[in-house]
Amino acid sequence: MAEGQGADIILIRHAPVAGKGQLAGRLDLPADVSDAARIAAVAARLPGTARLISSPARRCLMTADALFSGPTARLDDRLWEQHFGDWEGLSHADLPDLGLLDPEALADHRPPNGESFREACARTVPALLDLAARPGVHVVTAHAGTVRAALAHATGSVAGALSFQVAPLSLSRFHIGPQGHWSVAEVNWQP
């Protein structure tokens, strides 16, 4: 991408969490990067020259290492997953039933001792905007919440972003034009 043409941000959700079945959030759990065919398929979609950035979470770093040989990813603490507080580590079956929350209420719901999705967006989006301000291609290994935060910013709807599925080891691509306008090029691409 030439100077003055904006930036592309490619967000890759980390590979599946090893020992699935629990809400990971801020728990620093490893990834299962044993599916060499899927890793290779995602890697084949990535540009050879890009700035590499990662959440500091072990599962994100393991995914970055599996996808790239060579340069180490720069870490950004703002890219951590949403903090689910007291719900961290619970099995999905043991999570409390929130009933029928409308999308805005869901975006504002804060688990005990955690953060809401809206708060996670307020933390994460500035990191993405910092990348968008630098022309070129940026590849980020992060979390479903990070991808949804980018979708919230691009679409102008924090609540609406919660409607998107973001599978492990999926790729989502955003283009930022020279005037700073975001567009969604693809979401949740999987091999």
KEGU-837289 format. One record per atom (N, C-alpha, C, O): residue number from 1; chain; x, y negated, z negated. Coordinates in steps of 0.001 Angstrom, whole numbers. Layout:
residues N
   num   chaine         x         y         z
   NUM        A         X         Y         Z
...
//
This chain:
residues 191
   num   chaine         x         y         z
     1        A       842      1168         0
     1        A         0         0         0
     1        A       887     -1230         0
     1        A      1800     -1329      -820
     2        A       643     -2156       887
     2        A      1468     -3355      1021
     2        A      1087     -4399        -6
     2        A       -22     -4390      -540
     3        A      2028     -5308      -281
     3        A      1772     -6415     -1206
     3        A       529     -7175      -754
     3        A       268     -7293       444
     4        A      -225     -7683     -1703
     4        A     -1390     -8482     -1389
     4        A     -2633     -7676     -1068
     4        A     -3697     -8243      -822
     5        A     -2508     -6362     -1069
     5        A     -3660     -5525      -755
     5        A     -4316     -4946     -2000
     5        A     -5193     -4090     -1884
     6        A     -3926     -5377     -3152
     6        A     -4541     -4866     -4362
     6        A     -3836     -3641     -4898
     6        A     -2640     -3440     -4686
     7        A     -4605     -2827     -5598
     7        A     -4036     -1656     -6264
     7        A     -5004      -487     -6164
     7        A     -6207      -663     -5972
     8        A     -4458       686     -6298
     8        A     -5264      1898     -6442
     8        A     -4904      2526     -7777
     8        A     -3731      2643     -8130
     9        A     -5927      2924     -8507
     9        A     -5731      3643     -9764
     9        A     -6363      5014     -9594
     9        A     -7559      5135     -9331
    10        A     -5543      6038     -9748
    10        A     -6012      7417     -9679
    10        A     -5992      7954    -11104
    10        A     -4935      8072    -11723
    11        A     -7164      8274    -11608
    11        A     -7288      8812    -12962
    11        A     -7504     10315    -12885
    11        A     -8394     10795    -12183
    12        A     -6682     11041    -13610
    12        A     -6805     12493    -13677
    12        A     -7140     12859    -15114
    12        A     -6394     12552    -16044
    13        A     -8277     13522    -15275
    13        A     -8576     14038    -16609
    13        A     -7644     15211    -16864
    13        A     -7376     16012    -15968
    14        A     -7158     15304    -18081
    14        A     -6231     16376    -18450
    14        A     -6808     17753    -18152
    14        A     -8020     17919    -18019
    15        A     -5927     18729    -18049
    15        A     -6324     20127    -17866
    15        A     -7148     20567    -19086
    15        A     -7129     19898    -20120
    16        A     -7868     21687    -18968
    16        A     -8697     22135    -20093
    16        A     -7896     22230    -21393
    16        A     -6713     22572    -21394
    17        A     -8562     21922    -22472
    17        A     -7927     22022    -23785
    17        A     -7783     23498    -24137
    17        A     -8733     24271    -24015
    18        A     -6588     23878    -24573
    18        A     -6355     25261    -24993
    18        A     -7216     25549    -26211
    18        A     -7284     24730    -27128
    19        A     -7868     26691    -26234
    19        A     -8726     27052    -27364
    19        A    -10013     26266    -27351
    19        A    -10460     25783    -28391
    20        A    -10606     26133    -26195
    20        A    -11822     25345    -25969
    20        A    -12879     25542    -27053
    20        A    -12753     26371    -27954
    21        A    -13921     24736    -26913
    21        A    -15079     24915    -27768
    21        A    -15199     23923    -28892
    21        A    -16151     24000    -29669
    22        A    -14267     22983    -29016
    22        A    -14374     22001    -30075
    22        A    -14197     20601    -29503
    22        A    -13554     20412    -28471
    23        A    -14766     19643    -30179
    23        A    -14642     18254    -29766
    23        A    -13241     17788    -30127
    23        A    -12874     17749    -31302
    24        A    -12455     17434    -29107
    24        A    -11047     17116    -29335
    24        A    -10835     15644    -29678
    24        A    -10150     15342    -30655
    25        A    -11402     14725    -28905
    25        A    -11214     13305    -29190
    25        A     -9763     12954    -29457
    25        A     -8922     13027    -28561
    26        A     -9472     12568    -30703
    26        A     -8111     12171    -31082
    26        A     -7265     13321    -31608
    26        A     -6098     13116    -31944
    27        A     -7823     14527    -31687
    27        A     -7001     15665    -32082
    27        A     -5965     15890    -30990
    27        A     -6295     15873    -29804
    28        A     -4734     16097    -31379
    28        A     -3660     16226    -30401
    28        A     -3455     17688    -30040
    28        A     -2489     18321    -30465
    29        A     -4380     18209    -29251
    29        A     -4371     19617    -28873
    29        A     -3664     19812    -27539
    29        A     -3653     18905    -26706
    30        A     -3071     20990    -27328
    30        A     -2395     21249    -26054
    30        A     -3397     21550    -24942
    30        A     -4556     21876    -25196
    31        A     -2922     21432    -23709
    31        A     -3717     21776    -22533
    31        A     -3358     23167    -22064
    31        A     -2257     23657    -22315
    32        A     -4288     23794    -21385
    32        A     -4024     25059    -20716
    32        A     -3691     24717    -19264
    32        A     -4590     24437    -18471
    33        A     -2418     24739    -18918
    33        A     -1968     24394    -17567
    33        A     -1553     25647    -16791
    33        A      -686     25591    -15919
    34        A     -2180     26771    -17119
    34        A     -1786     28041    -16510
    34        A     -2382     28270    -15120
    34        A     -1942     29181    -14419
    35        A     -3367     27473    -14699
    35        A     -3992     27666    -13393
    35        A     -3155     26957    -12330
    35        A     -3446     25824    -11944
    36        A     -2115     27643    -11866
    36        A     -1145     27047    -10930
    36        A     -1804     26604     -9630
    36        A     -1393     25600     -9048
    37        A     -2807     27323     -9167
    37        A     -3464     26965     -7905
    37        A     -4209     25630     -8043
    37        A     -4131     24782     -7155
    38        A     -4918     25449     -9138
    38        A     -5639     24172     -9348
    38        A     -4655     23027     -9547
    38        A     -4857     21936     -9013
    39        A     -3596     23268    -10309
    39        A     -2572     22225    -10519
    39        A     -1990     21816     -9165
    39        A     -1854     20626     -8882
    40        A     -1649     22795     -8333
    40        A     -1063     22499     -7021
    40        A     -2043     21745     -6129
    40        A     -1639     20853     -5384
    41        A     -3328     22095     -6198
    41        A     -4328     21421     -5361
    41        A     -4482     19953     -5769
    41        A     -4595     19078     -4911
    42        A     -4488     19688     -7060
    42        A     -4576     18294     -7515
    42        A     -3297     17550     -7146
    42        A     -3358     16427     -6646
    43        A     -2152     18159     -7384
    43        A      -865     17524     -7070
    43        A      -770     17171     -5587
    43        A      -183     16150     -5229
    44        A     -1337     17998     -4735
    44        A     -1285     17752     -3292
    44        A     -2069     16502     -2902
    44        A     -1815     15931     -1841
    45        A     -2999     16070     -3718
    45        A     -3801     14871     -3431
    45        A     -3141     13595     -3949
    45        A     -3673     12503     -3748
    46        A     -1991     13717     -4611
    46        A     -1351     12555     -5221
    46        A      -231     12021     -4339
    46        A       474     12792     -3688
    47        A       -68     10700     -4318
    47        A      1018     10128     -3516
    47        A      2374     10456     -4128
    47        A      2504     10620     -5341
    48        A      3372     10546     -3272
    48        A      4721     10845     -3743
    48        A      5335      9705     -4527
    48        A      6154      9926     -5419
    49        A      4940      8487     -4195
    49        A      5472      7321     -4909
    49        A      4323      6618     -5594
    49        A      3436      6074     -4936
    50        A      4334      6628     -6879
    50        A      3307      5970     -7681
    50        A      3881      5718     -9060
    50        A      4818      6389     -9494
    51        A      3311      4753     -9734
    51        A      3659      4543    -11145
    51        A      2861      5565    -11956
    51        A      1656      5718    -11753
    52        A      3533      6259    -12870
    52        A      2885      7290    -13676
    52        A      2658      6762    -15081
    52        A      3579      6266    -15731
    53        A      1421      6875    -15540
    53        A      1039      6397    -16862
    53        A       224      7510    -17517
    53        A      -487      8245    -16833
    54        A       326      7634    -18832
    54        A      -407      8692    -19514
    54        A      -866      8237    -20886
    54        A      -240      7397    -21532
    55        A     -1975      8817    -21308
    55        A     -2348      8772    -22718
    55        A     -1247      9527    -23474
    55        A      -654     10458    -22930
    56        A      -972      9138    -24710
    56        A        51      9868    -25476
    56        A      -383     11264    -25930
    56        A       425     12007    -26488
    57        A     -1631     11624    -25701
    57        A     -2116     12931    -26143
    57        A     -1323     14052    -25485
    57        A     -1019     13994    -24294
    58        A      -996     15056    -26261
    58        A      -205     16184    -25762
    58        A      -845     16825    -24541
    58        A      -137     17204    -23608
    59        A     -2173     16955    -24526
    59        A     -2845     17582    -23387
    59        A     -2671     16766    -22105
    59        A     -2622     17329    -21011
    60        A     -2580     15447    -22239
    60        A     -2362     14585    -21069
    60        A      -914     14666    -20590
    60        A      -649     14716    -19389
    61        A        11     14678    -21537
    61        A      1429     14783    -21171
    61        A      1738     16132    -20528
    61        A      2513     16205    -19575
    62        A      1139     17189    -21043
    62        A      1340     18515    -20449
    62        A       786     18552    -19024
    62        A      1381     19164    -18137
    63        A      -352     17896    -18812
    63        A      -940     17836    -17477
    63        A       -39     17049    -16532
    63        A       196     17473    -15400
    64        A       466     15906    -16991
    64        A      1373     15102    -16161
    64        A      2621     15897    -15803
    64        A      3067     15871    -14656
    65        A      3185     16604    -16777
    65        A      4380     17413    -16512
    65        A      4102     18521    -15505
    65        A      4958     18840    -14680
    66        A      2901     19113    -15567
    66        A      2556     20179    -14631
    66        A      2346     19634    -13214
    66        A      2617     20332    -12237
    67        A      1870     18402    -13099
    67        A      1577     17816    -11791
    67        A      2797     17216    -11107
    67        A      2890     17225     -9880
    68        A      3727     16697    -11892
    68        A      4849     15955    -11339
    68        A      6164     16534    -11805
    68        A      6318     16909    -12967
    69        A      7099     16603    -10898
    69        A      8466     16878    -11316
    69        A      9215     15582    -11072
    69        A      9033     14942    -10036
    70        A     10019     15211    -11978
    70        A     10754     13963    -11800
    70        A     10434     12952    -12872
    70        A     10601     13229    -14060
    71        A      9968     11764    -12461
    71        A      9848     10682    -13431
    71        A      8860     10997    -14558
    71        A      7826     11633    -14355
    72        A      9213     10539    -15718
    72        A      8362     10711    -16884
    72        A      7308      9619    -16892
    72        A      7579      8481    -16511
    73        A      6110      9967    -17326
    73        A      5023      8994    -17386
    73        A      5270      7982    -18502
    73        A      5774      8326    -19571
    74        A      4908      6736    -18234
    74        A      4924      5700    -19268
    74        A      3668      5900    -20120
    74        A      2581      6123    -19585
    75        A      3818      5819    -21435
    75        A      2698      6044    -22351
    75        A      2002      4730    -22683
    75        A      2639      3683    -22795
    76        A       688      4805    -22838
    76        A       -93      3650    -23258
    76        A     -1103      4124    -24297
    76        A     -2031      4866    -23975
    77        A      -919      3694    -25543
    77        A     -1794      4108    -26647
    77        A     -3251      3733    -26428
    77        A     -4140      4362    -27002
    78        A     -3510      2724    -25613
    78        A     -4897      2292    -25381
    78        A     -5688      3318    -24575
    78        A     -6913      3224    -24493
    79        A     -5005      4294    -23980
    79        A     -5669      5277    -23126
    79        A     -6133      6523    -23872
    79        A     -6653      7453    -23255
    80        A     -5952      6553    -25186
    80        A     -6457      7689    -25971
    80        A     -7965      7852    -25750
    80        A     -8666      6901    -25406
    81        A     -8433      9065    -25955
    81        A     -9862      9358    -25876
    81        A    -10617      8619    -26979
    81        A    -10027      8170    -27962
    82        A    -11919      8504    -26799
    82        A    -12795      7927    -27823
    82        A    -12553      8660    -29141
    82        A    -12377      9878    -29164
    83        A    -12548      7909    -30226
    83        A    -12359      8503    -31556
    83        A    -13729      8945    -32070
    83        A    -14617      8121    -32290
    84        A    -13887     10252    -32257
    84        A    -15168     10791    -32693
    84        A    -15257     10965    -34208
    84        A    -16195     11588    -34706
    85        A    -14297     10422    -34936
    85        A    -14368     10377    -36393
    85        A    -14584     11733    -37025
    85        A    -13848     12683    -36755
    86        A    -15606     11819    -37875
    86        A    -15886     13040    -38629
    86        A    -16304     14214    -37742
    86        A    -16337     15356    -38201
    87        A    -16618     13943    -36491
    87        A    -17026     15011    -35579
    87        A    -15829     15694    -34918
    87        A    -15991     16745    -34299
    88        A    -14645     15124    -35036
    88        A    -13452     15704    -34415
    88        A    -13245     17127    -34936
    88        A    -13313     17376    -36139
    89        A    -12997     18037    -34024
    89        A    -12727     19414    -34390
    89        A    -13964     20279    -34540
    89        A    -13842     21498    -34661
    90        A    -15163     19680    -34535
    90        A    -16379     20482    -34625
    90        A    -16606     21234    -33324
    90        A    -16273     20743    -32245
    91        A    -17176     22427    -33434
    91        A    -17560     23134    -32214
    91        A    -18718     22363    -31594
    91        A    -19465     21680    -32294
    92        A    -18862     22475    -30285
    92        A    -19941     21748    -29613
    92        A    -21298     22144    -30179
    92        A    -22207     21317    -30247
    93        A    -21439     23392    -30582
    93        A    -22701     23870    -31152
    93        A    -22996     23221    -32509
    93        A    -24158     23131    -32907
    94        A    -21956     22767    -33223
    94        A    -22148     22180    -34547
    94        A    -22281     20658    -34539
    94        A    -22441     20048    -35596
    95        A    -22217     20045    -33368
    95        A    -22377     18593    -33301
    95        A    -23814     18218    -33635
    95        A    -24739     18943    -33268
    96        A    -24018     17103    -34322
    96        A    -25377     16717    -34682
    96        A    -26212     16377    -33445
    96        A    -25698     15844    -32462
    97        A    -27486     16690    -33511
    97        A    -28425     16345    -32443
    97        A    -28800     14880    -32618
    97        A    -29347     14495    -33651
    98        A    -28508     14070    -31616
    98        A    -28800     12636    -31707
    98        A    -30219     12307    -31271
    98        A    -30622     11144    -31281
    99        A    -30975     13329    -30889
    99        A    -32338     13071    -30446
    99        A    -32332     12397    -29090
    99        A    -31398     12553    -28304
   100        A    -33366     11663    -28836
   100        A    -33500     10994    -27544
   100        A    -33058      9541    -27674
   100        A    -33866      8657    -27957
   101        A    -31774      9308    -27464
   101        A    -31265      7939    -27467
   101        A    -31299      7410    -26043
   101        A    -30935      8113    -25100
   102        A    -31744      6152    -25893
   102        A    -31658      5582    -24553
   102        A    -30181      5304    -24260
   102        A    -29372      5280    -25187
   103        A    -29813      5095    -22989
   103        A    -28404      4949    -22628
   103        A    -27672      3838    -23391
   103        A    -26515      4023    -23767
   104        A    -28310      2706    -23624
   104        A    -27655      1617    -24361
   104        A    -27377      2022    -25809
   104        A    -26303      1741    -26342
   105        A    -28347      2680    -26442
   105        A    -28155      3124    -27826
   105        A    -27054      4179    -27904
   105        A    -26280      4205    -28861
   106        A    -26987      5043    -26901
   106        A    -25932      6061    -26885
   106        A    -24561      5406    -26740
   106        A    -23610      5814    -27407
   107        A    -24448      4401    -25881
   107        A    -23170      3701    -25694
   107        A    -22729      2997    -26977
   107        A    -21533      2832    -27218
   108        A    -23696      2583    -27799
   108        A    -23384      1862    -29038
   108        A    -23287      2766    -30263
   108        A    -22878      2315    -31333
   109        A    -23659      4042    -30116
   109        A    -23643      4949    -31269
   109        A    -22213      5234    -31700
   109        A    -21365      5594    -30884
   110        A    -21959      5071    -32982
   110        A    -20626      5315    -33541
   110        A    -20695      6525    -34470
   110        A    -21410      6493    -35472
   111        A    -19957      7595    -34147
   111        A    -19895      8721    -35083
   111        A    -19306      8238    -36414
   111        A    -18533      7281    -36420
   112        A    -19646      8864    -37524
   112        A    -19090      8443    -38810
   112        A    -17559      8399    -38750
   112        A    -16917      9372    -38354
   113        A    -16991      7273    -39144
   113        A    -15541      7037    -39162
   113        A    -14898      7106    -37772
   113        A    -13700      7368    -37658
   114        A    -15680      6873    -36726
   114        A    -15167      6895    -35361
   114        A    -15459      5592    -34648
   114        A    -15668      4558    -35283
   115        A    -15472      5645    -33323
   115        A    -15769      4466    -32517
   115        A    -16850      4802    -31504
   115        A    -16982      5953    -31088
   116        A    -17616      3808    -31111
   116        A    -18637      4003    -30084
   116        A    -17967      4035    -28709
   116        A    -16802      3664    -28563
   117        A    -18715      4480    -27716
   117        A    -18176      4457    -26364
   117        A    -17931      3011    -25935
   117        A    -16938      2735    -25261
   118        A    -18799      2098    -26304
   118        A    -18596       689    -25952
   118        A    -17287       171    -26554
   118        A    -16548      -565    -25899
   119        A    -17003       557    -27799
   119        A    -15740       163    -28438
   119        A    -14539       808    -27742
   119        A    -13492       179    -27587
   120        A    -14697      2061    -27327
   120        A    -13614      2731    -26597
   120        A    -13346      2011    -25273
   120        A    -12192      1870    -24869
   121        A    -14397      1559    -24601
   121        A    -14223       797    -23357
   121        A    -13481      -509    -23628
   121        A    -12603      -892    -22855
   122        A    -13824     -1192    -24714
   122        A    -13167     -2460    -25048
   122        A    -11672     -2263    -25294
   122        A    -10884     -3182    -25072
   123        A    -11279     -1085    -25745
   123        A     -9869      -757    -25979
   123        A     -9185      -308    -24693
   123        A     -8034      -668    -24445
   124        A     -9877       467    -23880
   124        A     -9287      1117    -22717
   124        A     -9233       227    -21481
   124        A     -8229       219    -20768
   125        A    -10292      -514    -21224
   125        A    -10352     -1312    -19993
   125        A     -9190     -2299    -19874
   125        A     -8663     -2448    -18772
   126        A     -8753     -2988    -20946
   126        A     -7595     -3876    -20778
   126        A     -6331     -3152    -20265
   126        A     -5547     -3739    -19519
   127        A     -6135     -1909    -20653
   127        A     -4992     -1147    -20132
   127        A     -5143      -936    -18632
   127        A     -4173     -1049    -17883
   128        A     -6357      -632    -18199
   128        A     -6609      -426    -16771
   128        A     -6483     -1735    -16000
   128        A     -5984     -1745    -14874
   129        A     -6928     -2834    -16593
   129        A     -6797     -4140    -15945
   129        A     -5334     -4533    -15802
   129        A     -4951     -5146    -14805
   130        A     -4510     -4185    -16790
   130        A     -3070     -4446    -16677
   130        A     -2481     -3710    -15470
   130        A     -1647     -4259    -14750
   131        A     -2916     -2473    -15255
   131        A     -2452     -1721    -14091
   131        A     -2974     -2351    -12801
   131        A     -2231     -2498    -11831
   132        A     -4242     -2719    -12796
   132        A     -4867     -3285    -11602
   132        A     -4204     -4586    -11164
   132        A     -4253     -4943     -9987
   133        A     -3588     -5290    -12101
   133        A     -2931     -6560    -11783
   133        A     -1613     -6353    -11037
   133        A     -1048     -7303    -10496
   134        A     -1131     -5123    -11010
   134        A       136     -4812    -10314
   134        A      -180     -4079     -9013
   134        A      -726     -2976     -9052
   135        A       152     -4667     -7862
   135        A      -117     -3989     -6593
   135        A       565     -2631     -6540
   135        A      1614     -2426     -7151
   136        A       -30     -1723     -5818
   136        A       539      -397     -5649
   136        A      -404       676     -6151
   136        A     -1579       425     -6422
   137        A       135      1875     -6267
   137        A      -648      3024     -6698
   137        A      -212      3410     -8100
   137        A       980      3507     -8393
   138        A     -1189      3626     -8955
   138        A      -956      4013    -10346
   138        A     -1690      5337    -10574
   138        A     -2889      5437    -10312
   139        A      -981      6336    -11054
   139        A     -1590      7619    -11396
   139        A     -1585      7734    -12912
   139        A      -547      7610    -13561
   140        A     -2774      7974    -13462
   140        A     -2951      8003    -14914
   140        A     -3510      9353    -15317
   140        A     -4543      9777    -14798
   141        A     -2835     10041    -16244
   141        A     -3418     11241    -16842
   141        A     -4012     10825    -18173
   141        A     -3328     10269    -19033
   142        A     -5297     11103    -18326
   142        A     -5998     10628    -19520
   142        A     -7190     11536    -19807
   142        A     -7109     12752    -19636
   143        A     -8275     10947    -20236
   143        A     -9419     11671    -20798
   143        A    -10700     11336    -20043
   143        A    -10741     10391    -19255
   144        A    -11734     12117    -20292
   144        A    -13037     11832    -19691
   144        A    -13504     10432    -20086
   144        A    -14055      9707    -19258
   145        A    -13291     10050    -21336
   145        A    -13698      8723    -21790
   145        A    -12979      7606    -21056
   145        A    -13557      6545    -20822
   146        A    -11720      7833    -20691
   146        A    -10950      6841    -19944
   146        A    -11530      6673    -18542
   146        A    -11674      5555    -18048
   147        A    -11859      7795    -17910
   147        A    -12461      7739    -16573
   147        A    -13804      7018    -16656
   147        A    -14107      6170    -15817
   148        A    -14604      7351    -17660
   148        A    -15907      6689    -17799
   148        A    -15748      5200    -18109
   148        A    -16580      4398    -17684
   149        A    -14707      4816    -18836
   149        A    -14456      3393    -19092
   149        A    -14153      2674    -17781
   149        A    -14626      1557    -17570
   150        A    -13372      3298    -16898
   150        A    -13097      2711    -15579
   150        A    -14387      2602    -14774
   150        A    -14608      1602    -14092
   151        A    -15233      3615    -14847
   151        A    -16523      3570    -14154
   151        A    -17407      2460    -14728
   151        A    -18100      1765    -13986
   152        A    -17377      2301    -16042
   152        A    -18157      1228    -16676
   152        A    -17716      -125    -16141
   152        A    -18546      -975    -15815
   153        A    -16401      -321    -16053
   153        A    -15889     -1599    -15554
   153        A    -16244     -1797    -14081
   153        A    -16691     -2873    -13686
   154        A    -16045      -762    -13274
   154        A    -16287      -879    -11832
   154        A    -17761     -1098    -11510
   154        A    -18091     -1834    -10581
   155        A    -18640      -467    -12268
   155        A    -20077      -557    -11978
   155        A    -20776     -1647    -12782
   155        A    -21913     -2008    -12479
   156        A    -20108     -2170    -13798
   156        A    -20724     -3188    -14640
   156        A    -21733     -2629    -15627
   156        A    -22562     -3370    -16155
   157        A    -21670     -1322    -15882
   157        A    -22639      -709    -16792
   157        A    -21951       273    -17734
   157        A    -21616      1390    -17341
   158        A    -21744      -153    -18979
   158        A    -21157       747    -19971
   158        A    -22077      1940    -20185
   158        A    -21627      3086    -20174
   159        A    -23354      1676    -20378
   159        A    -24300      2767    -20623
   159        A    -24389      3691    -19417
   159        A    -24433      4911    -19577
   160        A    -24414      3131    -18221
   160        A    -24517      3934    -16998
   160        A    -23332      4853    -16792
   160        A    -23475      5931    -16213
   161        A    -22166      4444    -17255
   161        A    -20965      5261    -17072
   161        A    -21062      6586    -17814
   161        A    -20397      7552    -17440
   162        A    -21878      6643    -18855
   162        A    -22033      7893    -19606
   162        A    -22785      8954    -18808
   162        A    -22827     10114    -19216
   163        A    -23380      8573    -17676
   163        A    -24118      9523    -16835
   163        A    -23206     10348    -15940
   163        A    -23649     11341    -15363
   164        A    -21939      9960    -15813
   164        A    -21025     10651    -14911
   164        A    -20394     11860    -15585
   164        A    -19967     11789    -16737
   165        A    -20340     12977    -14852
   165        A    -19590     14133    -15313
   165        A    -18132     13937    -14940
   165        A    -17817     13431    -13863
   166        A    -17244     14341    -15841
   166        A    -15811     14250    -15593
   166        A    -15205     15563    -16075
   166        A    -14976     15752    -17269
   167        A    -14950     16458    -15142
   167        A    -14472     17800    -15472
   167        A    -12976     17789    -15780
   167        A    -12249     16912    -15312
   168        A    -12517     18761    -16566
   168        A    -11074     18887    -16772
   168        A    -10351     19062    -15435
   168        A    -10837     19741    -14531
   169        A     -9202     18447    -15336
   169        A     -8347     18501    -14154
   169        A     -9069     18000    -12901
   169        A     -8871     18516    -11801
   170        A     -9911     16981    -13096
   170        A    -10567     16335    -11961
   170        A     -9882     15006    -11682
   170        A     -9186     14448    -12530
   171        A    -10103     14516    -10465
   171        A     -9464     13292    -10001
   171        A    -10542     12267     -9658
   171        A    -11518     12586     -8979
   172        A    -10360     11044    -10128
   172        A    -11234      9928     -9776
   172        A    -10351      8789     -9302
   172        A     -9286      8533     -9864
   173        A    -10813      8101     -8248
   173        A     -9972      7086     -7608
   173        A    -10726      5762     -7541
   173        A    -11909      5713     -7202
   174        A    -10008      4688     -7875
   174        A    -10555      3333     -7852
   174        A     -9642      2449     -7012
   174        A     -8417      2546     -7090
   175        A    -10256      1589     -6211
   175        A     -9484       602     -5451
   175        A     -9800      -775     -6023
   175        A    -10959     -1109     -6270
   176        A     -8762     -1558     -6227
   176        A     -8916     -2917     -6712
   176        A     -8402     -3828     -5611
   176        A     -7220     -3798     -5268
   177        A     -9297     -4637     -5059
   177        A     -8937     -5517     -3959
   177        A     -8075     -6677     -4424
   177        A     -7891     -6870     -5626
   178        A     -7541     -7455     -3477
   178        A     -6637     -8555     -3830
   178        A     -7301     -9629     -4691
   178        A     -6612    -10386     -5375
   179        A     -8618     -9700     -4663
   179        A     -9326    -10671     -5506
   179        A     -9743    -10062     -6850
   179        A    -10423    -10717     -7640
   180        A     -9340     -8818     -7113
   180        A     -9637     -8165     -8388
   180        A    -10950     -7416     -8437
   180        A    -11356     -6964     -9508
   181        A    -11629     -7269     -7303
   181        A    -12894     -6530     -7281
   181        A    -12624     -5028     -7256
   181        A    -11823     -4537     -6460
   182        A    -13305     -4318     -8136
   182        A    -13130     -2874     -8242
   182        A    -14155     -2156     -7373
   182        A    -15313     -2566     -7296
   183        A    -13722     -1087     -6723
   183        A    -14660      -203     -6038
   183        A    -14295      1236     -6395
   183        A    -13133      1562     -6633
   184        A    -15305      2072     -6425
   184        A    -15133      3484     -6767
   184        A    -14972      4249     -5457
   184        A    -15889      4296     -4637
   185        A    -13810      4840     -5272
   185        A    -13536      5593     -4042
   185        A    -14001      7055     -4153
   185        A    -14521      7616     -3188
   186        A    -13814      7662     -5320
   186        A    -14303      9023     -5558
   186        A    -14291      9313     -7054
   186        A    -13505      8748     -7815
   187        A    -15193     10217     -7453
   187        A    -15324     10561     -8863
   187        A    -15399     12067     -9013
   187        A    -16109     12738     -8265
   188        A    -14670     12594     -9974
   188        A    -14787     13992    -10383
   188        A    -14439     14980     -9265
   188        A    -15030     16056     -9178
   189        A    -13463     14607     -8398
   189        A    -13025     15559     -7375
   189        A    -12321     16711     -8061
   189        A    -11468     16508     -8926
   190        A    -12690     17942     -7662
   190        A    -12092     19140     -8231
   190        A    -11684     20079     -7112
   190        A    -12374     20161     -6097
   191        A    -10581     20786     -7275
   191        A    -10185     21759     -6249
   191        A    -11155     22930     -6203
   191        A    -10980     23846     -5399
//
